[in-house]
Amino acid sequence: MSEKKIRTGEATAVGCDVTNCKYNTIDSKCAASQIKVKNDKATTESETFCGTFCPRGCCD
């Protein structure tokens, strides 16, 4: 998953390219109320992953 921060006024939107995640919107933004980033030992963006991921149709 690639994450990109985009400033939109006072809010921050996070881009998402995981098309099978229920939180991925039609305009490729994350709609989760909070985002958990996993791998606290990561030193680069590519070593992190989204702990908020939920497959479409699976989680309520």
Secondary structure, 3 states (H helix, E strand, C coil): CCCCEEEECCEEEEECCCCCECCECCCCEECCCCCCEECCCCCCHHHCEECCCCECCCCC
